[in-house]
Amino acid sequence: MALNVSVVSADREVWSGTAAQVVARTVEGEIGILSGHQPLLATLAHGEVRVTTAGGEKVAVDAEGGFLSVDHDTVTIVAGRASIA
């Protein structure tokens, strides 16, 4: 089963698609998300969000500020500033 991922900044969608894994830096440390993850809401720290797509491609997004939400295999990352690294 895959994750549905959406990464947005304050002014645009940066990346969206299906993924096998998402790794992000939160204010409490780095977190990895796989399919079936428990619901979660976390505050993002400045750092790289790494997405491994369902096809195995690696996508890196530089994100600063905002939050990460996980619910029913949907990962939403809303950052104050984000761009493909």
C-alpha positions in Angstrom: 0.0 0.0 0.0 1.3 3.5 -0.8 1.2 6.8 0.9 -0.5 9.8 -0.8 1.8 12.7 -0.2 1.4 16.4 -0.8 4.1 19.0 0.0 3.0 22.6 -0.2 4.6 25.9 0.6 2.7 29.2 1.4 2.3 30.0 -2.2 2.3 26.8 -4.3 2.3 23.0 -4.4 5.9 21.8 -4.5 5.3 18.0 -5.0 2.6 15.5 -4.8 2.2 11.8 -5.6 2.4 8.3 -4.1 5.2 7.3 -2.0 6.6 4.2 -0.2 8.3 6.3 2.5 8.6 9.9 3.8 11.3 11.1 6.2 11.1 14.6 7.7 12.9 16.6 10.4 10.5 17.8 13.1 11.3 19.9 16.2 11.4 16.7 18.2 13.8 14.9 15.8 13.7 13.0 12.5 10.7 10.8 11.7 10.0 8.2 9.1 6.5 7.4 7.8 5.4 4.2 6.1 2.0 3.0 5.1 -0.2 2.2 8.1 1.4 4.9 10.3 -0.6 6.1 13.2 -2.2 9.5 12.9 0.3 12.3 13.7 0.6 16.0 13.7 4.2 17.4 14.1 5.9 20.8 13.8 8.5 20.9 11.1 12.1 22.0 11.7 14.2 23.5 9.0 15.6 20.6 7.0 15.2 18.2 4.2 12.0 16.1 3.6 13.0 12.9 1.8 10.3 11.1 -0.2 10.9 7.7 -1.8 8.2 7.3 -4.4 6.3 4.1 -5.0 8.5 3.6 -8.0 11.7 4.0 -6.0 12.7 7.5 -7.1 14.1 9.8 -4.5 12.7 13.3 -4.1 14.3 15.8 -1.7 12.5 19.0 -0.6 14.1 21.7 1.5 11.4 22.8 3.9 11.3 25.5 6.6 8.6 26.0 9.2 5.1 24.6 9.1 3.7 21.2 10.0 3.4 17.6 8.9 0.1 15.6 9.2 -0.4 11.9 8.8 -3.9 10.4 8.6 -5.2 7.2 6.8 -2.0 6.9 4.6 -2.2 10.5 3.6 0.8 12.7 4.4 0.4 16.4 4.1 3.4 18.7 4.6 2.6 22.5 4.8 5.8 24.6 5.0 6.3 28.3 5.2 9.0 27.9 2.6 9.7 24.8 0.5 11.5 24.0 -2.7 12.9 20.9 -4.5 16.5 20.5 -3.3 
